Amino acid sequence: MTEQKKTKKASASPKLMKRKSSPAETTIPQSEEKCRIIFDEAAEGIVLMPINGTTLWLNKTFARMHGYDSPEQMAHLRLTDLDAPGTAALAPDRLQRLIAGETMAFDVEHYRKDGSTFFLNVSCKVIEIEGERYFLGLHQDISERKRAEESLRMAHDSLLAIFEGIDEPVYVADTDTYEVLFVNRVLGSLLGTPGDKKCYEYLQGRHQPCPFCTNEKILGEYRGRSYVWEFRNEKNRRWYRCIDKAIPWPDGRTVRYEMAIDIDDRKRAEEAIIENEARLRALSDNLPHGMVYQIDSGTDGSERRFTYLSAGVETLHETTAEEAFADPMRIYRQVHSDDIPLLAERESEASRDLSTMTAEIRIILPSGDTRWRLFTSAPRRQPDGHLIWDGIELDITDRKRIEEEREKLREQLAQSQKMESVGRLAGGIAHDFNNMLSVILGHTEMLFDRLKSDDPLLTDLRKIHKAAERSADLTRQLLAFARKQTIAPQVLDLNATVAGMLDMLKRLIGEDIDLAWMPGREAGRVRMDPSQIDQILANLCVNARDAIVDTGKITIETGDARFDEKYCATHAGYMPGDYVLLAVSDNGCGM
């Protein structure tokens, strides 16, 4: 201890605060092992330096803070070597105040061994040990706090920049003193600068805080709020939705910011929505021969609950909206039993891909009257998973009646066109009959009286018989085309049946149109009335002839076809199996 005191007295200047390299100089002026352990393992970095000396005693914590493994590795450094630019931990004025007995706390920035810097909070005072006075410094690493403060400051600056850029009035006020700390350009243009006014004086012209702020202060925590505020001045009167929240301020206090959102336009929009809803209800209630409805079918589509019905329900279903709301199946039970599968199929298809559904359905009213309805409905999913159907139902009974009458007229027109074709056909057949009759009469006149059983002229009689059979075939074809006959199905060779019809078809379509016959080798047999095949070919060829301008070509083909289950699943009306193909095509431009 005597040697240490001599060393301190030998160097009184603070500028020579440099650690000596001998091991004895890295121990504290206390011999007890317990004090040494406490000194080295303390949570704070500890520096002990004689007032009038240069020797430093450092604990291990201080060394580790600076990136060194032990205090001995810092023996070549002075405290000033650790100070980062802008830091003067032992500035002269601070030294004088410490020597005078003042305890001081201040922040410094130090270098680590690797050249990086970090922040320390130093609590420093002068103490006396065994008659000698020392500077005692306790160091705490406050880098995290400094980074948090810097982040808060940057966030504060960014927040104010955001507030300044918002096109709505914004201000910041102290929750305790009601001091206005910030006003953005929008609020400033409305109310001017706040000066030294409190927030309640500046914003509302009050002489004391509003009850809400007072109550929040009593509770000890500002929780924020949202309210509607009517702003008035000599130039303006508008409604705002005000939202305020508590936020930290860089100096550590809690403040609140408040933003006022102009809701005048929204209020006008709400009024317009209410007006539009009333207008739409009036339109739906007065929809002629129809009604508007909305159905909630639940999350899985199994429910059927009306959430809206226009006044047309009373006319279309002979029931009131209240009765339908009370008994959702009341209207569904009116659907004709034969049309229920169609309605279920259309609803299932629409619900899968949320597409619009249309269906023409018969309704049996409580009065017993059967009416036709057109349902058009669009499904949609709500956030809660419920499937909602928005639809319109129209009475199309009159339209259906007109369509039926139109279909009858169309059949009558087709029949008349068919008869016109028959007349055209009869001329050609009459020519053949004339030729055949000439053969019959010629051979009969020459051989009638001379014919004997062994007469060689029997060959001519066979020709006469053949011509008579051909005439019978032409007669059958003519009758099949001209009028309906009782169906008599039989197993037919399709190729042979079509080939026997070609002569008549050529006369039917005229000389300017070429008829091509392309029989398929694999075409099988069919079971049907041959007159039906004749009628099908005649109708198709007449339609093809009408689609051709001037000259053209009609092609008749046969073959086989197979439809599998995959094809039938995507083509309604088809059934899996093997089929015989009969195709009639033309190169006309259309009817």
C-alpha positions as CSV (number, residue, x, y, z in Angstrom):
1,M,0.0,0.0,0.0
2,T,3.0,2.3,0.7
3,E,4.3,1.8,-2.7
4,Q,1.0,2.6,-4.3
5,K,0.7,5.9,-2.4
6,K,4.2,6.9,-3.5
7,T,3.2,6.3,-7.1
8,K,0.1,8.4,-6.9
9,K,2.0,11.3,-5.3
10,A,4.6,11.2,-8.0
11,S,2.2,11.9,-10.8
12,A,-0.5,14.4,-9.8
13,S,-1.5,15.5,-13.3
14,P,-4.8,14.0,-14.6
15,K,-3.4,13.9,-18.1
16,L,-1.1,11.0,-17.2
17,M,-3.9,8.5,-16.2
18,K,-2.3,5.4,-17.7
19,R,-2.3,1.9,-16.3
20,K,1.0,0.5,-15.2
21,S,2.0,-2.9,-16.5
22,S,2.9,-4.6,-13.2
23,P,0.4,-7.1,-11.7
24,A,0.5,-5.3,-8.4
25,E,-1.1,-2.2,-10.0
26,T,-4.2,-4.1,-11.2
27,T,-5.4,-4.8,-7.7
28,I,-7.6,-2.6,-5.6
29,P,-6.2,-1.0,-2.4
30,Q,-7.7,-3.7,-0.2
31,S,-6.2,-7.1,0.7
32,E,-9.3,-9.0,1.5
33,E,-10.2,-11.7,-1.0
34,K,-13.9,-11.1,-0.5
35,C,-13.8,-7.5,-1.5
36,R,-11.8,-8.4,-4.6
37,I,-14.4,-10.9,-5.7
38,I,-17.2,-8.4,-5.2
39,F,-15.2,-5.7,-7.1
40,D,-14.6,-8.0,-10.1
41,E,-17.9,-9.6,-10.4
42,A,-20.1,-6.6,-9.8
43,A,-22.9,-6.1,-12.5
44,E,-21.6,-2.6,-13.2
45,G,-18.3,-1.7,-14.7
46,I,-16.2,-0.1,-11.9
47,V,-13.3,2.3,-12.3
48,L,-11.3,3.5,-9.3
49,M,-8.7,6.2,-9.8
50,P,-6.7,8.3,-7.3
51,I,-7.4,12.0,-7.6
52,N,-3.7,12.8,-7.7
53,G,-2.5,9.7,-9.5
54,T,-2.5,7.9,-12.9
55,T,-3.1,4.3,-11.7
56,L,-6.5,2.8,-12.7
57,W,-8.2,-0.1,-11.0
58,L,-10.8,-1.7,-13.3
59,N,-13.0,-4.6,-12.6
60,K,-13.7,-7.5,-15.0
61,T,-17.1,-6.2,-15.9
62,F,-15.7,-2.9,-17.2
63,A,-13.2,-4.8,-19.3
64,R,-15.8,-7.2,-20.8
65,M,-18.0,-4.1,-21.6
66,H,-15.2,-2.9,-23.8
67,G,-14.5,-6.2,-25.5
68,Y,-11.4,-7.2,-23.4
69,D,-11.0,-10.5,-21.6
70,S,-9.4,-9.0,-18.5
71,P,-8.5,-5.7,-16.9
72,E,-4.8,-6.5,-17.6
73,Q,-5.4,-6.2,-21.4
74,M,-6.4,-2.5,-20.8
75,A,-3.2,-1.6,-19.0
76,H,-1.9,0.5,-21.9
77,L,-5.0,2.7,-22.1
78,R,-6.1,5.9,-20.5
79,L,-9.8,6.8,-19.9
80,T,-9.5,9.5,-22.5
81,D,-8.5,6.8,-25.0
82,L,-11.9,5.2,-24.6
83,D,-13.9,8.4,-25.2
84,A,-15.6,8.6,-28.6
85,P,-15.7,11.9,-30.4
86,G,-17.9,14.4,-28.6
87,T,-17.4,12.7,-25.3
88,A,-15.3,14.2,-22.5
89,A,-16.0,12.1,-19.4
90,L,-13.4,13.9,-17.3
91,A,-13.8,17.5,-18.6
92,P,-12.2,20.1,-16.3
93,D,-15.5,21.6,-15.1
94,R,-16.8,18.1,-14.3
95,L,-13.6,17.2,-12.4
96,Q,-13.9,20.4,-10.3
97,R,-17.5,19.6,-9.3
98,L,-16.6,16.0,-8.4
99,I,-13.6,17.2,-6.2
100,A,-16.0,19.6,-4.6
101,G,-18.0,16.7,-3.4
102,E,-20.8,16.6,-5.9
103,T,-22.1,13.2,-7.1
104,M,-22.7,13.3,-10.8
105,A,-24.4,11.1,-13.4
106,F,-23.9,11.5,-17.1
107,D,-23.9,9.6,-20.4
108,V,-20.7,8.9,-22.4
109,E,-19.9,7.1,-25.6
110,H,-16.9,4.7,-25.5
111,Y,-14.9,2.7,-28.0
112,R,-14.8,-1.1,-27.8
113,K,-11.7,-3.1,-28.6
114,D,-13.0,-3.8,-32.1
115,G,-13.5,-0.1,-32.8
116,S,-17.3,0.0,-32.4
117,T,-18.9,2.4,-30.0
118,F,-21.5,2.0,-27.3
119,F,-23.2,4.2,-24.7
120,L,-22.6,4.1,-20.9
121,N,-24.3,5.8,-18.1
122,V,-21.6,6.9,-15.5
123,S,-22.4,7.5,-11.8
124,C,-19.3,9.2,-10.4
125,K,-18.3,10.6,-7.0
126,V,-15.2,11.1,-4.9
127,I,-14.6,8.6,-2.0
128,E,-11.9,8.3,0.6
129,I,-10.1,5.0,1.3
130,E,-7.5,4.7,4.1
131,G,-7.0,8.5,4.0
132,E,-6.7,8.7,0.2
133,R,-9.3,10.2,-2.1
134,Y,-10.4,8.4,-5.3
135,F,-12.7,8.9,-8.2
136,L,-15.2,6.1,-8.2
137,G,-17.2,5.5,-11.4
138,L,-20.0,3.0,-11.8
139,H,-20.7,2.3,-15.5
140,Q,-23.9,0.8,-17.0
141,D,-24.3,-0.2,-20.7
142,I,-27.2,1.8,-22.0
143,S,-26.8,1.1,-25.7
144,E,-30.2,-0.6,-25.9
145,R,-31.9,2.4,-24.2
146,K,-30.1,4.8,-26.5
147,R,-31.2,2.8,-29.5
148,A,-34.7,2.7,-28.2
149,E,-34.6,6.5,-27.6
150,E,-33.3,7.1,-31.1
151,S,-35.9,4.8,-32.6
152,L,-38.6,6.7,-30.7
153,R,-37.2,10.0,-31.9
154,M,-37.2,8.8,-35.5
155,A,-40.7,7.4,-35.1
156,H,-41.8,10.7,-33.6
157,D,-40.3,12.6,-36.5
158,S,-41.9,10.2,-39.0
159,L,-45.2,10.4,-37.2
160,L,-45.3,14.2,-37.3
161,A,-44.3,14.1,-41.0
162,I,-47.2,11.7,-41.6
163,F,-49.6,13.9,-39.6
164,E,-48.4,16.9,-41.6
165,G,-49.2,15.1,-44.9
166,I,-52.7,13.9,-43.9
167,D,-55.5,15.9,-45.5
168,E,-57.5,15.8,-42.3
169,P,-57.1,18.0,-39.1
170,V,-54.6,16.5,-36.6
171,Y,-53.1,17.8,-33.4
172,V,-51.0,16.5,-30.5
173,A,-51.6,17.6,-26.9
174,D,-50.1,16.7,-23.4
175,T,-52.5,14.6,-21.5
176,D,-51.6,16.2,-18.2
177,T,-51.1,19.9,-19.0
178,Y,-53.4,20.1,-22.1
179,E,-50.6,21.9,-23.9
180,V,-50.9,21.8,-27.7
181,L,-47.6,20.3,-28.9
182,F,-48.3,20.0,-32.7
183,V,-50.9,21.2,-35.2
184,N,-50.8,20.1,-38.8
185,R,-51.3,22.4,-41.8
186,V,-55.0,21.5,-42.3
187,L,-56.0,22.2,-38.7
188,G,-53.9,25.4,-38.8
189,S,-55.7,26.6,-41.8
190,L,-59.0,26.1,-40.1
191,L,-58.2,27.5,-36.6
192,G,-54.9,29.3,-37.0
193,T,-51.9,28.7,-34.6
194,P,-52.8,27.7,-31.1
195,G,-50.3,30.0,-29.4
196,D,-50.4,29.3,-25.6
197,K,-54.0,28.1,-25.6
198,K,-54.9,24.8,-24.1
199,C,-56.3,22.2,-26.4
200,Y,-59.9,22.7,-25.0
201,E,-59.6,26.5,-25.5
202,Y,-58.1,26.1,-29.0
203,L,-60.5,23.5,-30.4
204,Q,-63.8,24.1,-28.5
205,G,-63.6,27.5,-27.0
206,R,-64.0,26.0,-23.6
207,H,-62.6,27.4,-20.3
208,Q,-62.0,24.1,-18.7
209,P,-61.1,20.5,-19.9
210,C,-63.9,18.4,-21.3
211,P,-65.4,15.8,-18.9
212,F,-63.8,12.9,-20.8
213,C,-60.3,14.1,-20.4
214,T,-61.0,14.9,-16.7
215,N,-62.3,11.4,-16.1
216,E,-59.3,9.8,-17.9
217,K,-56.9,11.8,-15.7
218,I,-58.8,10.5,-12.6
219,L,-58.4,7.0,-13.8
220,G,-54.7,7.6,-14.3
221,E,-54.5,6.1,-17.8
222,Y,-55.6,7.7,-21.1
223,R,-57.4,5.0,-23.1
224,G,-58.5,7.0,-26.2
225,R,-61.9,7.4,-27.7
226,S,-63.9,8.0,-30.9
227,Y,-66.7,10.5,-31.1
228,V,-68.5,12.8,-33.6
229,W,-67.7,16.5,-33.4
230,E,-69.6,19.3,-35.1
231,F,-67.0,22.0,-36.2
232,R,-68.2,25.5,-36.7
233,N,-66.7,28.8,-37.5
234,E,-67.7,31.9,-39.5
235,K,-66.8,30.2,-42.7
236,N,-67.5,26.6,-42.2
237,R,-69.8,24.0,-40.6
238,R,-69.0,20.4,-41.0
239,W,-69.2,17.1,-39.1
240,Y,-66.1,15.1,-38.2
241,R,-65.4,11.7,-36.7
242,C,-62.7,12.3,-34.1
243,I,-60.3,9.5,-33.1
244,D,-57.6,10.1,-30.4
245,K,-55.0,7.7,-29.0
246,A,-52.2,8.0,-26.4
247,I,-48.6,7.8,-27.7
248,P,-45.2,8.2,-26.1
249,W,-43.3,11.5,-26.6
250,P,-39.4,11.5,-27.0
251,D,-39.0,13.3,-23.7
252,G,-40.7,10.4,-21.9
253,R,-44.1,11.9,-21.2
254,T,-47.4,10.5,-22.6
255,V,-49.3,12.6,-25.1
256,R,-52.4,12.1,-27.2
257,Y,-52.9,12.7,-30.9
258,E,-56.3,13.3,-32.3
259,M,-57.4,13.1,-36.0
260,A,-60.7,14.6,-37.2
261,I,-62.1,12.8,-40.3
262,D,-64.5,14.8,-42.4
263,I,-67.7,12.7,-42.5
264,D,-70.0,15.2,-44.3
265,D,-69.7,13.4,-47.6
266,R,-70.2,10.0,-45.8
267,K,-73.4,11.4,-44.2
268,R,-74.6,12.5,-47.6
269,A,-73.8,9.1,-49.0
270,E,-75.6,7.4,-46.2
271,E,-78.7,9.5,-46.9
272,A,-78.4,8.7,-50.6
273,I,-78.2,5.0,-49.7
274,I,-81.3,5.2,-47.6
275,E,-83.1,7.0,-50.4
276,N,-81.9,4.5,-53.0
277,E,-83.1,1.6,-50.8
278,A,-86.5,3.2,-50.6
279,R,-86.5,3.7,-54.3
280,L,-85.4,0.1,-55.0
281,R,-88.1,-1.2,-52.7
282,A,-90.7,0.8,-54.4
283,L,-89.5,-0.5,-57.8
284,S,-89.4,-4.1,-56.6
285,D,-92.9,-3.8,-54.9
286,N,-94.3,-2.5,-58.1
287,L,-92.6,-4.9,-60.5
288,P,-95.4,-6.0,-62.9
289,H,-96.0,-9.8,-62.9
290,G,-93.0,-10.4,-60.7
291,M,-91.3,-10.2,-57.4
292,V,-87.8,-9.8,-55.9
293,Y,-86.6,-12.2,-53.2
294,Q,-83.6,-13.1,-51.1
295,I,-83.0,-16.5,-49.6
296,D,-80.5,-17.5,-46.9
297,S,-79.7,-21.2,-47.4
298,G,-77.2,-21.6,-44.6
299,T,-73.6,-22.6,-44.8
300,D,-74.3,-26.0,-46.5
301,G,-77.2,-24.9,-48.7
302,S,-79.7,-27.1,-46.9
303,E,-81.8,-24.3,-45.3
304,R,-84.3,-22.1,-47.1
305,R,-85.1,-19.0,-45.2
306,F,-86.5,-15.8,-46.9
307,T,-84.8,-12.6,-45.8
308,Y,-86.6,-10.3,-48.2
309,L,-89.8,-10.5,-50.3
310,S,-91.3,-7.8,-52.4
311,A,-95.0,-7.1,-52.5
312,G,-95.4,-9.3,-55.6
313,V,-95.4,-12.4,-53.5
314,E,-99.1,-11.9,-52.8
315,T,-100.0,-12.0,-56.5
316,L,-97.6,-14.6,-57.6
317,H,-98.1,-17.1,-54.8
318,E,-101.4,-16.1,-53.2
319,T,-99.8,-15.6,-49.8
320,T,-98.4,-12.8,-47.7
321,A,-94.8,-12.0,-47.0
322,E,-95.4,-12.6,-43.3
323,E,-96.7,-16.1,-44.0
324,A,-93.7,-16.9,-46.2
325,F,-91.3,-15.6,-43.5
326,A,-93.0,-17.8,-40.9
327,D,-93.1,-20.9,-43.2
328,P,-90.1,-20.7,-45.6
329,M,-91.3,-23.9,-47.4
330,R,-94.7,-22.5,-48.1
331,I,-93.7,-21.2,-51.5
332,Y,-91.4,-24.1,-52.4
333,R,-94.2,-26.6,-51.8
334,Q,-96.1,-24.9,-54.7
335,V,-93.4,-26.1,-57.3
336,H,-94.8,-28.7,-59.6
337,S,-93.6,-32.2,-58.6
338,D,-92.3,-32.9,-62.1
339,D,-90.2,-29.7,-62.0
340,I,-88.6,-30.2,-58.6
341,P,-85.6,-32.2,-60.0
342,L,-84.9,-29.5,-62.6
343,L,-84.9,-26.8,-60.0
344,A,-82.7,-28.8,-57.6
345,E,-80.2,-29.5,-60.5
346,R,-80.0,-25.8,-61.5
347,E,-79.5,-24.7,-57.9
348,S,-76.8,-27.3,-57.3
349,E,-74.9,-26.2,-60.5
350,A,-75.1,-22.6,-59.6
351,S,-74.0,-23.1,-56.0
352,R,-70.9,-25.0,-57.0
353,D,-69.4,-22.1,-59.0
354,L,-71.6,-19.2,-57.8
355,S,-73.0,-18.7,-61.3
356,T,-76.4,-17.2,-62.2
357,M,-79.2,-19.7,-62.2
358,T,-82.3,-19.6,-64.5
359,A,-85.1,-22.1,-64.6
360,E,-88.6,-22.1,-66.0
361,I,-90.8,-23.9,-63.4
362,R,-94.5,-24.6,-63.1
363,I,-96.3,-23.4,-59.9
364,I,-99.5,-24.8,-58.6
365,L,-101.3,-22.1,-56.6
366,P,-103.5,-22.7,-53.6
367,S,-106.5,-21.9,-55.9
368,G,-105.4,-24.9,-58.1
369,D,-104.3,-22.8,-61.1
370,T,-101.1,-23.9,-62.7
371,R,-98.8,-21.0,-63.8
372,W,-95.3,-20.8,-65.4
373,R,-92.5,-18.9,-63.5
374,L,-89.1,-17.8,-64.6
375,F,-86.6,-17.8,-61.7
376,T,-83.3,-15.9,-62.1
377,S,-81.1,-16.0,-59.1
378,A,-77.5,-15.3,-58.3
379,P,-75.8,-17.0,-55.3
380,R,-73.0,-15.4,-53.2
381,R,-71.1,-16.3,-50.1
382,Q,-71.1,-14.1,-47.1
383,P,-68.1,-13.8,-44.8
384,D,-69.8,-16.1,-42.2
385,G,-70.1,-18.8,-44.9
386,H,-73.9,-18.5,-45.5
387,L,-75.0,-18.9,-49.1
388,I,-77.3,-16.1,-50.1
389,W,-79.6,-16.1,-53.2
390,D,-80.6,-12.8,-54.7
391,G,-83.3,-13.4,-57.3
392,I,-86.3,-12.3,-59.4
393,E,-89.4,-14.4,-60.1
394,L,-91.5,-13.5,-63.2
395,D,-94.8,-14.9,-64.3
396,I,-94.3,-16.2,-67.9
397,T,-97.6,-18.0,-68.3
398,D,-98.7,-15.8,-71.2
399,R,-95.3,-16.1,-72.8
400,K,-95.5,-19.9,-72.6
401,R,-98.9,-19.9,-74.1
402,I,-97.7,-17.7,-77.0
403,E,-94.7,-20.1,-77.5
404,E,-97.0,-23.1,-77.6
405,E,-99.1,-21.4,-80.3
406,R,-96.0,-20.4,-82.2
407,E,-94.8,-24.0,-82.1
408,K,-98.1,-25.2,-83.5
409,L,-97.9,-22.6,-86.3
410,R,-94.3,-23.7,-86.9
411,E,-95.4,-27.3,-87.3
412,Q,-98.2,-26.2,-89.6
413,L,-95.7,-24.2,-91.7
414,A,-93.3,-27.2,-91.9
415,Q,-96.2,-29.4,-93.0
416,S,-97.2,-27.0,-95.7
417,Q,-93.5,-26.7,-96.8
418,K,-93.4,-30.5,-96.8
419,M,-96.5,-30.7,-99.0
420,E,-95.0,-28.2,-101.4
421,S,-92.0,-30.5,-101.7
422,V,-94.3,-33.5,-102.2
423,G,-95.8,-31.7,-105.1
424,R,-92.4,-31.1,-106.6
425,L,-91.5,-34.7,-106.0
426,A,-94.8,-36.0,-107.5
427,G,-93.8,-34.5,-110.9
428,G,-90.6,-36.5,-111.0
429,I,-92.3,-39.7,-109.8
430,A,-95.1,-39.2,-112.4
431,H,-92.4,-39.1,-115.1
432,D,-91.0,-42.4,-113.8
433,F,-94.5,-43.8,-113.7
434,N,-95.1,-42.8,-117.3
435,N,-91.9,-44.6,-118.4
436,M,-92.8,-47.7,-116.4
437,L,-96.3,-47.6,-117.7
438,S,-95.0,-47.3,-121.2
439,V,-92.9,-50.5,-120.7
440,I,-95.8,-52.3,-119.1
441,L,-98.2,-51.3,-121.9
442,G,-95.7,-52.0,-124.7
443,H,-94.9,-55.4,-123.5
444,T,-98.5,-56.2,-122.7
445,E,-99.7,-55.2,-126.2
446,M,-97.0,-57.3,-127.9
447,L,-97.3,-60.4,-125.8
448,F,-100.8,-60.5,-124.3
449,D,-102.4,-62.8,-126.8
450,R,-99.2,-64.6,-127.9
451,L,-97.7,-65.5,-124.5
452,K,-97.6,-69.3,-123.6
453,S,-96.1,-71.0,-120.7
454,D,-93.0,-72.1,-122.7
455,D,-92.8,-68.9,-124.6
456,P,-89.3,-67.3,-124.6
457,L,-91.0,-63.9,-124.0
458,L,-91.2,-64.7,-120.3
459,T,-88.1,-62.6,-119.8
460,D,-90.1,-59.5,-120.9
461,L,-92.8,-60.4,-118.4
462,R,-90.1,-60.5,-115.6
463,K,-89.0,-56.9,-116.6
464,I,-92.6,-55.8,-116.3
465,H,-92.8,-57.3,-112.8
466,K,-89.5,-55.6,-111.8
467,A,-90.8,-52.2,-113.0
468,A,-94.0,-52.7,-111.0
469,E,-91.9,-53.4,-107.8
470,R,-89.9,-50.3,-108.3
471,S,-93.1,-48.3,-108.6
472,A,-94.3,-49.7,-105.3
473,D,-91.1,-48.6,-103.6
474,L,-91.5,-45.1,-105.0
475,T,-95.1,-45.0,-103.8
476,R,-94.0,-46.0,-100.3
477,Q,-91.3,-43.3,-100.1
478,L,-93.8,-40.7,-101.3
479,L,-96.3,-41.6,-98.6
480,A,-93.6,-41.6,-95.9
481,F,-92.6,-38.0,-96.9
482,A,-96.1,-36.7,-97.4
483,R,-97.9,-37.8,-94.3
484,K,-97.5,-39.6,-90.9
485,Q,-97.9,-43.3,-90.8
486,T,-98.1,-45.9,-88.1
487,I,-94.6,-46.9,-87.0
488,A,-93.6,-50.5,-87.7
489,P,-90.0,-50.9,-86.6
490,Q,-87.9,-53.6,-88.2
491,V,-84.2,-54.5,-88.4
492,L,-82.6,-52.7,-91.4
493,D,-79.3,-52.4,-93.1
494,L,-78.8,-48.6,-92.9
495,N,-76.5,-48.5,-96.0
496,A,-79.0,-50.4,-98.2
497,T,-81.9,-48.3,-96.9
498,V,-80.2,-45.0,-97.7
499,A,-79.0,-46.2,-101.1
500,G,-82.6,-47.0,-102.0
501,M,-83.6,-43.4,-101.2
502,L,-80.9,-41.7,-103.3
503,D,-82.9,-41.4,-106.6
504,M,-85.8,-39.7,-104.9
505,L,-83.5,-37.4,-103.0
506,K,-81.7,-36.3,-106.2
507,R,-85.1,-35.3,-107.7
508,L,-86.0,-33.6,-104.4
509,I,-82.9,-31.3,-104.3
510,G,-82.7,-30.5,-108.0
511,E,-80.1,-30.9,-110.7
512,D,-77.9,-27.9,-109.6
513,I,-77.0,-29.6,-106.3
514,D,-74.6,-32.6,-106.2
515,L,-75.6,-35.4,-103.9
516,A,-72.6,-37.4,-102.6
517,W,-73.1,-40.8,-100.9
518,M,-70.3,-42.1,-98.6
519,P,-71.4,-45.3,-96.9
520,G,-69.3,-46.5,-94.0
521,R,-67.9,-50.0,-94.0
522,E,-68.5,-50.4,-90.3
523,A,-72.1,-49.1,-90.2
524,G,-74.3,-51.7,-88.5
525,R,-78.0,-52.5,-88.5
526,V,-80.7,-50.5,-86.8
527,R,-84.2,-51.3,-85.6
528,M,-86.7,-48.7,-86.8
529,D,-89.4,-48.0,-89.3
530,P,-87.9,-47.5,-92.8
531,S,-90.4,-44.7,-93.5
532,Q,-88.8,-42.8,-90.6
533,I,-85.3,-43.0,-92.2
534,D,-86.9,-41.8,-95.5
535,Q,-88.6,-38.9,-93.7
536,I,-85.4,-37.9,-91.8
537,L,-83.3,-37.9,-95.0
538,A,-85.9,-36.0,-97.0
539,N,-86.3,-33.3,-94.3
540,L,-82.5,-32.9,-93.9
541,C,-81.9,-32.7,-97.6
542,V,-84.7,-30.1,-98.1
543,N,-83.1,-28.0,-95.3
544,A,-79.7,-28.3,-96.9
545,R,-81.1,-27.5,-100.3
546,D,-82.6,-24.2,-98.9
547,A,-79.3,-23.3,-97.3
548,I,-77.4,-23.5,-100.7
549,V,-77.4,-20.6,-103.1
550,D,-77.3,-21.7,-106.8
551,T,-75.0,-24.7,-107.0
552,G,-73.6,-26.8,-104.1
553,K,-73.1,-30.2,-102.6
554,I,-74.9,-32.3,-100.0
555,T,-73.0,-35.2,-98.4
556,I,-74.7,-38.3,-96.8
557,E,-72.4,-40.4,-94.6
558,T,-72.9,-43.5,-92.4
559,G,-70.6,-45.1,-89.8
560,D,-70.4,-46.2,-86.2
561,A,-69.9,-44.2,-83.0
562,R,-69.2,-44.9,-79.3
563,F,-70.0,-42.7,-76.3
564,D,-68.2,-43.4,-73.1
565,E,-69.2,-42.3,-69.6
566,K,-66.7,-39.4,-69.5
567,Y,-68.2,-37.9,-72.7
568,C,-71.8,-38.4,-71.5
569,A,-70.9,-36.7,-68.2
570,T,-70.2,-33.4,-70.0
571,H,-73.0,-33.7,-72.7
572,A,-76.5,-33.7,-71.4
573,G,-78.9,-36.2,-73.0
574,Y,-76.3,-38.7,-74.1
575,M,-76.1,-42.3,-72.8
576,P,-73.0,-44.5,-72.9
577,G,-73.0,-47.2,-75.6
578,D,-72.5,-48.1,-79.3
579,Y,-74.4,-46.2,-82.0
580,V,-74.9,-46.1,-85.8
581,L,-74.1,-42.7,-87.3
582,L,-76.1,-41.0,-90.1
583,A,-74.8,-37.6,-91.1
584,V,-76.1,-35.1,-93.6
585,S,-73.9,-32.0,-94.3
586,D,-73.8,-29.3,-96.9
587,N,-71.6,-26.5,-98.1
588,G,-74.3,-23.8,-98.0
589,C,-74.1,-20.5,-96.2
590,G,-77.1,-21.2,-93.9
591,M,-80.9,-20.8,-94.1
